[in-house]
Amino acid sequence: MLTPVTAAILTENSLYFIFLVIAAMALGVYLKLTSGTKKGSRADILMEKYKTMDRQTLESIPDGMLVDAVIANLMSKIDEKKGDDYLTIPLLSPGRCAVYSIWLTVKELESKGLQGFLSGKPGRFAGLAADGLELVGAERSGGAMREILNAAEDATGLPELENRLKNSISQENPLKMCVEYIRANPDEFLDE
């Protein structure tokens, strides 16, 4: 026979156990319901949509989405196991390499500044970005990037060169020039 104290302890533990079971079941139902509606990030959606770039797809993309679509196509080519864009992108067509390098440089400069860009993994693309900027016609931006590469060891002059690069990018708008380059050279961006 149970003493009143033992019965109270068992009842309290039973209630606690029942509460845990109910909470676990509710969490399971919640996860099941929300996992089916998850669509992934914008990048994942674009990579799936533009995994293969044929002429018809390329021509149907509006100018305002063109660079993002090309970048999504290029990102889908990066080996998921290694995840290193520098092992894939430089081996692609000059146009693809240029657009990727320019896009990466512009985005990194906006978010991390020149020092953050150069000191991180994306900084490996700085030379390719200079080539790409010149390829698409952004001569001033390409020249500013080359000056930065030549002066990278002398950090004292980098703030002035960073301002020059950012001003050149602002005036030339190399991402818009990428759209014009893609439209003029579609064969460089096709998977066919």
C-alpha positions as CSV (number, residue, x, y, z in Angstrom):
1,M,0.0,0.0,0.0
2,L,1.2,3.5,-0.9
3,T,1.7,6.1,1.8
4,P,0.1,9.5,1.1
5,V,3.5,11.1,0.5
6,T,4.5,8.3,-2.0
7,A,1.2,8.7,-3.8
8,A,1.6,12.5,-4.1
9,I,5.1,12.1,-5.5
10,L,4.0,9.5,-8.1
11,T,1.0,11.8,-9.1
12,E,3.3,14.8,-9.4
13,N,5.9,12.8,-11.5
14,S,3.1,11.3,-13.6
15,L,1.7,14.8,-14.4
16,Y,5.2,16.0,-15.3
17,F,5.7,13.0,-17.6
18,I,2.3,13.5,-19.3
19,F,3.1,17.2,-19.8
20,L,6.4,16.3,-21.5
21,V,4.7,13.8,-23.8
22,I,2.1,16.3,-24.8
23,A,4.7,19.0,-25.4
24,A,6.8,16.6,-27.5
25,M,3.8,15.6,-29.6
26,A,2.8,19.3,-30.1
27,L,6.4,20.1,-31.2
28,G,6.3,17.1,-33.7
29,V,3.0,18.2,-35.2
30,Y,4.3,21.8,-35.5
31,L,7.5,20.7,-37.2
32,K,5.6,18.4,-39.6
33,L,3.2,21.2,-40.6
34,T,5.9,23.9,-41.1
35,S,8.4,21.7,-42.9
36,G,6.0,21.1,-45.9
37,T,5.5,24.9,-46.4
38,K,9.2,25.9,-46.3
39,K,10.3,27.0,-49.8
40,G,13.9,27.7,-49.2
41,S,15.9,30.9,-49.6
42,R,15.6,33.2,-52.6
43,A,19.0,32.0,-53.7
44,D,17.9,28.3,-53.5
45,I,14.8,29.1,-55.6
46,L,16.8,30.9,-58.2
47,M,19.4,28.2,-58.4
48,E,16.8,25.6,-59.0
49,K,15.0,27.8,-61.6
50,Y,18.1,28.7,-63.5
51,K,20.2,25.5,-63.0
52,T,20.3,25.1,-66.8
53,M,20.6,28.2,-69.0
54,D,19.4,27.7,-72.5
55,R,18.9,30.5,-75.1
56,Q,15.1,30.6,-74.6
57,T,15.5,31.0,-70.8
58,L,18.2,33.6,-71.1
59,E,16.2,35.7,-73.6
60,S,13.0,35.5,-71.4
61,I,14.7,36.9,-68.3
62,P,13.9,40.6,-67.7
63,D,17.0,42.9,-67.5
64,G,16.3,43.6,-63.9
65,M,16.7,39.9,-63.0
66,L,19.4,39.0,-65.5
67,V,22.5,39.3,-63.4
68,D,20.8,37.4,-60.5
69,A,19.7,34.7,-62.8
70,V,23.2,34.3,-64.3
71,I,24.7,34.2,-60.8
72,A,22.2,31.6,-59.7
73,N,23.1,29.5,-62.7
74,L,26.8,29.8,-61.9
75,M,26.3,29.0,-58.2
76,S,24.5,25.8,-59.2
77,K,27.7,24.7,-60.9
78,I,29.8,25.0,-57.7
79,D,30.7,21.6,-56.3
80,E,28.5,21.2,-53.2
81,K,31.1,19.0,-51.4
82,K,33.9,21.5,-51.8
83,G,31.8,24.6,-51.9
84,D,34.7,26.6,-53.4
85,D,33.7,29.0,-56.1
86,Y,37.3,29.7,-57.0
87,L,37.7,26.1,-58.2
88,T,34.9,26.4,-60.7
89,I,34.2,30.0,-61.8
90,P,37.6,30.9,-63.4
91,L,37.3,27.8,-65.6
92,L,34.1,29.0,-67.2
93,S,33.7,31.4,-70.2
94,P,35.3,34.8,-69.8
95,G,31.9,36.4,-69.6
96,R,30.7,34.1,-66.9
97,C,33.9,34.7,-64.9
98,A,33.6,38.4,-65.4
99,V,30.0,38.7,-64.3
100,Y,30.5,36.5,-61.3
101,S,33.7,38.4,-60.2
102,I,32.1,41.8,-60.7
103,W,28.9,40.8,-58.9
104,L,30.9,39.4,-56.0
105,T,33.2,42.4,-55.7
106,V,30.3,44.9,-55.8
107,K,28.3,42.9,-53.1
108,E,31.4,42.5,-50.9
109,L,32.4,46.1,-51.1
110,E,28.8,47.1,-50.1
111,S,28.7,44.8,-47.2
112,K,32.2,44.5,-45.9
113,G,34.2,47.3,-47.5
114,L,37.5,47.0,-49.3
115,Q,39.5,45.5,-46.4
116,G,36.8,43.0,-45.6
117,F,36.7,42.0,-49.3
118,L,40.4,41.7,-49.8
119,S,41.1,39.8,-46.6
120,G,38.3,37.2,-47.1
121,K,37.9,34.4,-49.6
122,P,36.1,36.6,-52.1
123,G,39.3,38.7,-52.3
124,R,40.8,35.9,-54.5
125,F,38.5,37.3,-57.2
126,A,40.0,40.8,-57.1
127,G,42.3,40.3,-60.2
128,L,39.5,38.5,-62.1
129,A,37.2,41.4,-61.2
130,A,39.6,43.9,-62.6
131,D,39.7,41.9,-65.9
132,G,36.0,41.6,-65.8
133,L,35.3,45.2,-65.3
134,E,37.5,46.1,-68.3
135,L,35.8,43.3,-70.3
136,V,32.3,44.8,-69.8
137,G,33.5,48.3,-70.4
138,A,33.9,49.6,-66.9
139,E,37.4,50.9,-67.6
140,R,37.6,53.4,-64.6
141,S,36.4,50.8,-62.1
142,G,38.8,48.2,-63.6
143,G,41.7,50.7,-63.4
144,A,40.9,51.5,-59.8
145,M,40.8,47.8,-58.9
146,R,44.2,47.4,-60.5
147,E,45.6,50.3,-58.5
148,I,44.3,48.6,-55.4
149,L,45.9,45.3,-56.3
150,N,49.2,47.1,-56.9
151,A,49.0,49.0,-53.6
152,A,47.5,46.3,-51.5
153,E,50.7,45.9,-49.4
154,D,50.7,49.6,-48.6
155,A,47.5,49.9,-46.4
156,T,48.0,53.6,-45.9
157,G,46.7,54.5,-49.4
158,L,43.9,52.0,-49.5
159,P,41.1,54.2,-48.1
160,E,41.6,56.8,-50.9
161,L,41.8,54.0,-53.5
162,E,38.6,52.4,-52.0
163,N,36.8,55.7,-52.4
164,R,38.0,56.0,-56.0
165,L,36.8,52.4,-56.7
166,K,33.4,53.0,-55.1
167,N,33.0,56.3,-57.0
168,S,33.9,54.6,-60.2
169,I,31.4,51.8,-59.6
170,S,28.7,54.3,-58.7
171,Q,29.3,56.3,-61.9
172,E,29.8,53.4,-64.3
173,N,27.3,50.9,-62.8
174,P,29.2,47.8,-63.8
175,L,26.2,45.5,-62.9
176,K,24.2,47.3,-65.6
177,M,27.1,46.9,-68.0
178,C,27.0,43.2,-67.2
179,V,23.4,43.1,-68.4
180,E,24.5,44.7,-71.7
181,Y,27.4,42.4,-72.0
182,I,25.2,39.3,-71.4
183,R,22.7,40.5,-74.0
184,A,25.5,41.1,-76.6
185,N,27.3,37.8,-75.9
186,P,24.6,35.3,-75.0
187,D,26.6,32.2,-76.1
188,E,29.0,32.8,-73.2
189,F,26.2,32.2,-70.7
190,L,24.5,29.1,-72.2
191,D,24.8,25.6,-70.9
192,E,24.0,24.2,-74.4
